[in-house]
Amino acid sequence: MKILKLLAIMLTIVGLSACGSKFKTYKGPEVTHVVVNKTARKMYLLHHNRVLEDYDFDLGFAPAGHKGEEGDGRTPEGTYLIDRRNPNSKFHLSIGISYPNAFDRAQAHARGKSPGGDIFIHGQPNAFKGRNGADWTAGCIAVRDKEIEWIYAMVRDGTPITIQP
């Protein structure tokens, strides 16, 4: 009888710890495109023309316009790819955007500047739980932690992302 009770307790603990995991499993339709509308502060995960999910987000501290150089606080505009993921991000979880592309690099270098990089969709900082206020990133797209868990599970590397003004 003690063994059965112990087994039941262990299964409960394992079950509860799985529920708390930041790594979700998604078995729905493939996300074929991510569309970000900076002005409306809406991100859409699409399966072809159908919206699967939509999210509100925060941007960089100077959100208007296309990212032109490192440190400008802007989020790039245009079409890129989701090209990497970081399960150990300092922002809960994060997925990378392929900025800068060749055009972005050429434009920045023509002005004698670095285009910057490391643009991600990410959650909140691990060191601070709660909302940081509007437009606080260095140019990334920030969502709530529970939202990035699902985005991380749903969006695969190689998925196009279009960031609109």
PyRosetta script that sets phi, psi and omega in degrees:
from pyrosetta import init, pose_from_sequence

init()
pose = pose_from_sequence("MKILKLLAIMLTIVGLSACGSKFKTYKGPEVTHVVVNKTARKMYLLHHNRVLEDYDFDLGFAPAGHKGEEGDGRTPEGTYLIDRRNPNSKFHLSIGISYPNAFDRAQAHARGKSPGGDIFIHGQPNAFKGRNGADWTAGCIAVRDKEIEWIYAMVRDGTPITIQP")
pose.set_psi(1, -41.5)
pose.set_omega(1, 178.8)
pose.set_phi(2, -61.9)
pose.set_psi(2, -37.4)
pose.set_omega(2, 179.7)
pose.set_phi(3, -64.2)
pose.set_psi(3, -41.4)
pose.set_omega(3, 179.0)
pose.set_phi(4, -65.2)
pose.set_psi(4, -40.6)
pose.set_omega(4, 177.6)
pose.set_phi(5, -64.5)
pose.set_psi(5, -43.8)
pose.set_omega(5, 178.9)
pose.set_phi(6, -62.2)
pose.set_psi(6, -43.6)
pose.set_omega(6, 178.6)
pose.set_phi(7, -62.3)
pose.set_psi(7, -42.6)
pose.set_omega(7, 179.0)
pose.set_phi(8, -62.7)
pose.set_psi(8, -41.9)
pose.set_omega(8, 178.9)
pose.set_phi(9, -64.8)
pose.set_psi(9, -44.0)
pose.set_omega(9, -179.9)
pose.set_phi(10, -62.8)
pose.set_psi(10, -42.9)
pose.set_omega(10, 179.2)
pose.set_phi(11, -64.5)
pose.set_psi(11, -37.7)
pose.set_omega(11, 177.3)
pose.set_phi(12, -63.7)
pose.set_psi(12, -44.9)
pose.set_omega(12, 179.4)
pose.set_phi(13, -62.4)
pose.set_psi(13, -46.1)
pose.set_omega(13, 179.4)
pose.set_phi(14, -61.6)
pose.set_psi(14, -42.8)
pose.set_omega(14, 179.2)
pose.set_phi(15, -63.1)
pose.set_psi(15, -42.9)
pose.set_omega(15, 179.5)
pose.set_phi(16, -67.5)
pose.set_psi(16, -38.5)
pose.set_omega(16, -179.7)
pose.set_phi(17, -69.1)
pose.set_psi(17, -32.3)
pose.set_omega(17, 177.0)
pose.set_phi(18, -67.2)
pose.set_psi(18, -35.5)
pose.set_omega(18, 179.1)
pose.set_phi(19, -65.1)
pose.set_psi(19, -32.1)
pose.set_omega(19, -177.3)
pose.set_phi(20, -86.5)
pose.set_psi(20, 1.4)
pose.set_omega(20, -177.3)
pose.set_phi(21, -69.5)
pose.set_psi(21, 142.2)
pose.set_omega(21, 176.4)
pose.set_phi(22, -81.0)
pose.set_psi(22, -7.3)
pose.set_omega(22, -179.9)
pose.set_phi(23, -98.9)
pose.set_psi(23, 105.4)
pose.set_omega(23, -178.5)
pose.set_phi(24, -92.4)
pose.set_psi(24, 160.2)
pose.set_omega(24, 174.5)
pose.set_phi(25, -112.8)
pose.set_psi(25, 127.5)
pose.set_omega(25, -179.0)
pose.set_phi(26, -116.4)
pose.set_psi(26, 129.0)
pose.set_omega(26, -178.3)
pose.set_phi(27, -124.2)
pose.set_psi(27, 17.7)
pose.set_omega(27, -178.0)
pose.set_phi(28, -88.3)
pose.set_psi(28, -164.9)
pose.set_omega(28, 179.9)
pose.set_phi(29, -61.2)
pose.set_psi(29, 148.8)
pose.set_omega(29, 179.5)
pose.set_phi(30, -64.1)
pose.set_psi(30, 136.8)
pose.set_omega(30, 171.2)
pose.set_phi(31, -79.7)
pose.set_psi(31, 114.8)
pose.set_omega(31, -176.6)
pose.set_phi(32, -98.1)
pose.set_psi(32, -13.7)
pose.set_omega(32, -179.6)
pose.set_phi(33, -163.1)
pose.set_psi(33, 143.6)
pose.set_omega(33, 172.0)
pose.set_phi(34, -113.0)
pose.set_psi(34, 130.0)
pose.set_omega(34, 177.7)
pose.set_phi(35, -120.8)
pose.set_psi(35, 128.5)
pose.set_omega(35, -179.6)
pose.set_phi(36, -117.7)
pose.set_psi(36, 122.8)
pose.set_omega(36, 175.2)
pose.set_phi(37, -107.7)
pose.set_psi(37, 105.3)
pose.set_omega(37, -174.7)
pose.set_phi(38, -63.4)
pose.set_psi(38, -43.0)
pose.set_omega(38, -177.1)
pose.set_phi(39, -63.9)
pose.set_psi(39, -45.1)
pose.set_omega(39, -179.2)
pose.set_phi(40, -79.7)
pose.set_psi(40, -12.0)
pose.set_omega(40, -176.3)
pose.set_phi(41, 56.1)
pose.set_psi(41, 45.4)
pose.set_omega(41, 178.4)
pose.set_phi(42, -126.9)
pose.set_psi(42, 134.7)
pose.set_omega(42, 173.9)
pose.set_phi(43, -116.4)
pose.set_psi(43, 134.5)
pose.set_omega(43, -178.0)
pose.set_phi(44, -119.8)
pose.set_psi(44, 129.4)
pose.set_omega(44, 171.5)
pose.set_phi(45, -97.8)
pose.set_psi(45, 118.9)
pose.set_omega(45, -173.3)
pose.set_phi(46, -111.3)
pose.set_psi(46, 145.2)
pose.set_omega(46, 164.1)
pose.set_phi(47, -111.5)
pose.set_psi(47, 99.3)
pose.set_omega(47, -171.0)
pose.set_phi(48, 56.4)
pose.set_psi(48, -113.2)
pose.set_omega(48, -178.1)
pose.set_phi(49, -96.6)
pose.set_psi(49, -1.5)
pose.set_omega(49, -174.6)
pose.set_phi(50, -98.4)
pose.set_psi(50, 130.5)
pose.set_omega(50, 176.8)
pose.set_phi(51, -78.1)
pose.set_psi(51, 120.5)
pose.set_omega(51, 176.6)
pose.set_phi(52, -86.7)
pose.set_psi(52, -43.8)
pose.set_omega(52, -179.3)
pose.set_phi(53, -148.4)
pose.set_psi(53, 154.2)
pose.set_omega(53, 171.1)
pose.set_phi(54, -136.9)
pose.set_psi(54, 149.6)
pose.set_omega(54, -174.4)
pose.set_phi(55, -139.4)
pose.set_psi(55, 146.4)
pose.set_omega(55, 168.1)
pose.set_phi(56, -86.1)
pose.set_psi(56, 157.3)
pose.set_omega(56, -178.2)
pose.set_phi(57, -155.5)
pose.set_psi(57, 169.0)
pose.set_omega(57, 171.7)
pose.set_phi(58, -111.6)
pose.set_psi(58, 156.1)
pose.set_omega(58, -178.9)
pose.set_phi(59, -119.2)
pose.set_psi(59, -163.5)
pose.set_omega(59, 176.4)
pose.set_phi(60, -70.6)
pose.set_psi(60, 167.7)
pose.set_omega(60, -174.7)
pose.set_phi(61, -70.3)
pose.set_psi(61, -11.8)
pose.set_omega(61, 174.9)
pose.set_phi(62, -133.3)
pose.set_psi(62, 74.8)
pose.set_omega(62, -165.8)
pose.set_phi(63, -72.6)
pose.set_psi(63, -21.7)
pose.set_omega(63, -174.9)
pose.set_phi(64, -73.8)
pose.set_psi(64, 133.7)
pose.set_omega(64, 175.8)
pose.set_phi(65, 91.4)
pose.set_psi(65, 168.0)
pose.set_omega(65, -178.9)
pose.set_phi(66, -80.4)
pose.set_psi(66, 142.6)
pose.set_omega(66, 177.1)
pose.set_phi(67, -59.3)
pose.set_psi(67, 127.1)
pose.set_omega(67, -178.2)
pose.set_phi(68, -112.8)
pose.set_psi(68, -26.7)
pose.set_omega(68, -177.6)
pose.set_phi(69, -161.6)
pose.set_psi(69, 161.7)
pose.set_omega(69, 178.8)
pose.set_phi(70, -58.0)
pose.set_psi(70, 133.1)
pose.set_omega(70, 175.3)
pose.set_phi(71, 86.3)
pose.set_psi(71, 2.0)
pose.set_omega(71, -177.2)
pose.set_phi(72, -82.1)
pose.set_psi(72, -5.4)
pose.set_omega(72, 176.6)
pose.set_phi(73, 73.9)
pose.set_psi(73, 10.1)
pose.set_omega(73, -179.0)
pose.set_phi(74, -97.9)
pose.set_psi(74, 156.3)
pose.set_omega(74, 174.7)
pose.set_phi(75, -101.5)
pose.set_psi(75, 133.7)
pose.set_omega(75, -178.1)
pose.set_phi(76, -60.8)
pose.set_psi(76, 159.2)
pose.set_omega(76, 174.6)
pose.set_phi(77, -124.9)
pose.set_psi(77, 143.0)
pose.set_omega(77, -179.0)
pose.set_phi(78, 130.3)
pose.set_psi(78, -169.2)
pose.set_omega(78, -179.7)
pose.set_phi(79, -107.2)
pose.set_psi(79, 128.1)
pose.set_omega(79, -179.4)
pose.set_phi(80, -132.7)
pose.set_psi(80, -169.7)
pose.set_omega(80, 175.2)
pose.set_phi(81, -124.6)
pose.set_psi(81, 151.6)
pose.set_omega(81, 166.1)
pose.set_phi(82, -76.0)
pose.set_psi(82, 119.8)
pose.set_omega(82, -169.9)
pose.set_phi(83, -123.3)
pose.set_psi(83, -2.3)
pose.set_omega(83, 179.0)
pose.set_phi(84, -168.9)
pose.set_psi(84, 166.4)
pose.set_omega(84, 177.2)
pose.set_phi(85, -140.3)
pose.set_psi(85, 149.6)
pose.set_omega(85, -178.1)
pose.set_phi(86, -128.7)
pose.set_psi(86, 100.9)
pose.set_omega(86, 178.8)
pose.set_phi(87, -73.0)
pose.set_psi(87, -14.0)
pose.set_omega(87, -179.0)
pose.set_phi(88, -112.1)
pose.set_psi(88, 28.2)
pose.set_omega(88, -178.2)
pose.set_phi(89, -61.7)
pose.set_psi(89, 152.0)
pose.set_omega(89, 173.4)
pose.set_phi(90, -75.6)
pose.set_psi(90, -0.3)
pose.set_omega(90, 177.2)
pose.set_phi(91, -117.7)
pose.set_psi(91, 55.5)
pose.set_omega(91, 179.4)
pose.set_phi(92, 64.2)
pose.set_psi(92, -83.8)
pose.set_omega(92, 172.2)
pose.set_phi(93, -134.2)
pose.set_psi(93, 158.1)
pose.set_omega(93, 175.9)
pose.set_phi(94, -152.3)
pose.set_psi(94, 149.7)
pose.set_omega(94, 172.8)
pose.set_phi(95, -124.5)
pose.set_psi(95, 135.9)
pose.set_omega(95, -172.8)
pose.set_phi(96, -86.9)
pose.set_psi(96, 149.2)
pose.set_omega(96, 176.4)
pose.set_phi(97, -110.3)
pose.set_psi(97, 138.7)
pose.set_omega(97, -170.5)
pose.set_phi(98, -73.5)
pose.set_psi(98, 21.1)
pose.set_omega(98, 172.0)
pose.set_phi(99, -70.5)
pose.set_psi(99, 138.0)
pose.set_omega(99, 2.3)
pose.set_phi(100, -90.9)
pose.set_psi(100, 148.7)
pose.set_omega(100, 172.2)
pose.set_phi(101, -93.1)
pose.set_psi(101, -176.7)
pose.set_omega(101, -176.2)
pose.set_phi(102, -60.5)
pose.set_psi(102, -40.0)
pose.set_omega(102, 179.4)
pose.set_phi(103, -64.2)
pose.set_psi(103, -44.8)
pose.set_omega(103, 179.1)
pose.set_phi(104, -60.1)
pose.set_psi(104, -42.9)
pose.set_omega(104, 179.5)
pose.set_phi(105, -64.2)
pose.set_psi(105, -44.3)
pose.set_omega(105, -179.0)
pose.set_phi(106, -63.0)
pose.set_psi(106, -43.4)
pose.set_omega(106, 179.9)
pose.set_phi(107, -62.3)
pose.set_psi(107, -44.9)
pose.set_omega(107, -180.0)
pose.set_phi(108, -67.3)
pose.set_psi(108, -44.2)
pose.set_omega(108, -178.9)
pose.set_phi(109, -65.1)
pose.set_psi(109, -33.4)
pose.set_omega(109, 177.2)
pose.set_phi(110, -62.8)
pose.set_psi(110, -26.7)
pose.set_omega(110, 177.0)
pose.set_phi(111, -94.4)
pose.set_psi(111, 3.7)
pose.set_omega(111, -179.6)
pose.set_phi(112, 74.1)
pose.set_psi(112, 26.3)
pose.set_omega(112, -176.3)
pose.set_phi(113, -120.8)
pose.set_psi(113, 163.5)
pose.set_omega(113, 170.6)
pose.set_phi(114, -89.9)
pose.set_psi(114, 137.7)
pose.set_omega(114, 179.9)
pose.set_phi(115, -73.4)
pose.set_psi(115, -12.7)
pose.set_omega(115, -174.0)
pose.set_phi(116, 78.1)
pose.set_psi(116, -168.9)
pose.set_omega(116, -178.0)
pose.set_phi(117, 176.1)
pose.set_psi(117, -159.1)
pose.set_omega(117, -179.3)
pose.set_phi(118, 53.5)
pose.set_psi(118, 50.1)
pose.set_omega(118, 175.5)
pose.set_phi(119, -94.0)
pose.set_psi(119, 127.4)
pose.set_omega(119, -174.6)
pose.set_phi(120, -134.2)
pose.set_psi(120, 159.9)
pose.set_omega(120, 158.4)
pose.set_phi(121, -95.5)
pose.set_psi(121, 124.8)
pose.set_omega(121, -175.9)
pose.set_phi(122, -146.6)
pose.set_psi(122, 169.7)
pose.set_omega(122, 175.8)
pose.set_phi(123, -87.3)
pose.set_psi(123, -158.8)
pose.set_omega(123, -179.2)
pose.set_phi(124, -80.4)
pose.set_psi(124, 158.0)
pose.set_omega(124, 178.5)
pose.set_phi(125, -60.4)
pose.set_psi(125, 139.8)
pose.set_omega(125, 177.9)
pose.set_phi(126, -62.1)
pose.set_psi(126, -30.6)
pose.set_omega(126, -178.0)
pose.set_phi(127, -77.0)
pose.set_psi(127, -13.8)
pose.set_omega(127, -178.1)
pose.set_phi(128, -139.4)
pose.set_psi(128, 118.1)
pose.set_omega(128, 178.0)
pose.set_phi(129, -103.3)
pose.set_psi(129, 127.7)
pose.set_omega(129, -175.9)
pose.set_phi(130, 128.6)
pose.set_psi(130, 172.7)
pose.set_omega(130, -177.3)
pose.set_phi(131, -82.2)
pose.set_psi(131, 136.9)
pose.set_omega(131, -178.4)
pose.set_phi(132, -86.1)
pose.set_psi(132, -4.8)
pose.set_omega(132, -173.5)
pose.set_phi(133, 100.5)
pose.set_psi(133, 176.4)
pose.set_omega(133, -174.8)
pose.set_phi(134, -75.2)
pose.set_psi(134, 138.5)
pose.set_omega(134, 169.6)
pose.set_phi(135, 49.5)
pose.set_psi(135, 70.1)
pose.set_omega(135, -174.9)
pose.set_phi(136, -114.7)
pose.set_psi(136, -7.9)
pose.set_omega(136, -175.6)
pose.set_phi(137, -78.8)
pose.set_psi(137, 177.3)
pose.set_omega(137, 176.3)
pose.set_phi(138, -90.3)
pose.set_psi(138, 6.7)
pose.set_omega(138, -179.3)
pose.set_phi(139, 139.7)
pose.set_psi(139, -0.6)
pose.set_omega(139, -179.9)
pose.set_phi(140, -85.0)
pose.set_psi(140, 178.6)
pose.set_omega(140, 176.9)
pose.set_phi(141, -112.0)
pose.set_psi(141, 114.5)
pose.set_omega(141, -173.8)
pose.set_phi(142, -109.7)
pose.set_psi(142, 129.9)
pose.set_omega(142, 176.1)
pose.set_phi(143, -121.2)
pose.set_psi(143, 176.2)
pose.set_omega(143, 176.6)
pose.set_phi(144, -71.9)
pose.set_psi(144, 157.5)
pose.set_omega(144, -176.6)
pose.set_phi(145, -58.4)
pose.set_psi(145, -44.8)
pose.set_omega(145, -179.9)
pose.set_phi(146, -63.3)
pose.set_psi(146, -32.1)
pose.set_omega(146, 179.1)
pose.set_phi(147, -72.2)
pose.set_psi(147, -43.5)
pose.set_omega(147, 179.7)
pose.set_phi(148, -64.9)
pose.set_psi(148, -29.5)
pose.set_omega(148, 176.6)
pose.set_phi(149, -60.1)
pose.set_psi(149, -42.6)
pose.set_omega(149, 179.1)
pose.set_phi(150, -75.7)
pose.set_psi(150, -39.0)
pose.set_omega(150, 177.1)
pose.set_phi(151, -61.3)
pose.set_psi(151, -44.4)
pose.set_omega(151, 179.3)
pose.set_phi(152, -58.5)
pose.set_psi(152, -39.7)
pose.set_omega(152, -179.9)
pose.set_phi(153, -74.6)
pose.set_psi(153, -34.8)
pose.set_omega(153, -171.9)
pose.set_phi(154, -86.3)
pose.set_psi(154, -37.0)
pose.set_omega(154, -171.4)
pose.set_phi(155, -96.0)
pose.set_psi(155, 124.2)
pose.set_omega(155, -178.9)
pose.set_phi(156, -94.4)
pose.set_psi(156, 155.4)
pose.set_omega(156, 171.4)
pose.set_phi(157, -58.4)
pose.set_psi(157, 141.2)
pose.set_omega(157, -177.8)
pose.set_phi(158, 95.1)
pose.set_psi(158, -9.2)
pose.set_omega(158, 178.9)
pose.set_phi(159, -72.1)
pose.set_psi(159, 130.3)
pose.set_omega(159, 176.4)
pose.set_phi(160, -68.3)
pose.set_psi(160, 146.1)
pose.set_omega(160, 175.0)
pose.set_phi(161, -131.6)
pose.set_psi(161, 125.9)
pose.set_omega(161, 176.9)
pose.set_phi(162, -109.1)
pose.set_psi(162, 122.1)
pose.set_omega(162, 179.8)
pose.set_phi(163, -108.0)
pose.set_psi(163, 114.6)
pose.set_omega(163, -176.4)
pose.set_phi(164, -99.0)
pose.set_psi(164, 150.8)
pose.set_omega(164, 177.0)
pose.set_phi(165, -56.8)
pose.dump_pdb("model.pdb")
